[in-house]
């Protein structure tokens, strides 16, 4: 990365005041009053306080990748993506949360879970991290364990077809796209 001598080094903003303005089970919104390094004060910087998330690339012994297909209301569409979800308040280990989410959504389990990368989803307005995992030798061990709001179809896609799925816009969710491409590279596909 080249350095530009005319560009100032980024500095942290100073938080002058912070208050939770909306605090519900599924959504929390915080309003911060911040002072920028140049002295400007913003009194209405809104931040979505979101739980951390896990996302898993489950690969079976037969080299099939397990995807899920479900309706997502905010985007008002049915999306194909990798299994994942939020890390619950009582969970401290992202790997265990990834195992739980994969099992609940797909009925698949793996004893070989590897953290690929920890990323920040939207650092401008959201607080959460996403933990990307590969689950090797995933195997069907149970039926799905879905709550009353979920209706999830499980898809098995040959590993060699995943890149074309991405390139042909059959997957539109950014986290799933990123993890697929990272996993394919890591697996040497």
C-alpha positions, 0 to 999 in steps of 0.5 A: 500500500502506498503512502500519500504524504498529503493525506492526514492519518485517520483518527478516532472520533470522540464520543461525547454522549451515547444513548439507546433510542430503540431497544427491542428484541430484534433491533437496537439503535443507538444515537451518538453525539461525536466530535470529529478530529477537526472539531465538528460535532455530530449530535445525531450519528445513529448506529445499529447495535447488532449481535455478532454473526456466524456463517458456515461453508459446509462441505460433505465427504462427497464434495457437496456444499450445503446451502439454504434457501429462504425468504428474507423480508427486508429485501422481500425475496427468496435467497440462496445463501450459506447457513448461519445466524446470530451468536446468542447472548449466552454463547461465548464461542463463535465456533459453537454458535456456527455448529448450532446454526448449521445443525438447526438450519440444515440438520448437518454437523461437522467435527472439523470446523475451521475459522477462515476469517473474522470480518466487519459487515458494515463498519459505518453504521453496524457494530457486528462482526461476522465469523466465517467458517468452513465445516469439512466432512459435514454429515446429516445427523438430524432433522432441521430444528426451525422456529415458527418464523423459519421455512428453510429449504436445504440444497446440496450443490457440487463443490465444482459448481459453486463458483458458477453459482456465484458468477451467474448471480444465483447467490446475492447475499454478500457474506455468502459470496465472500465466504464461498470465494474464500473457501474455494480458494482455501480448498484449492478449487 
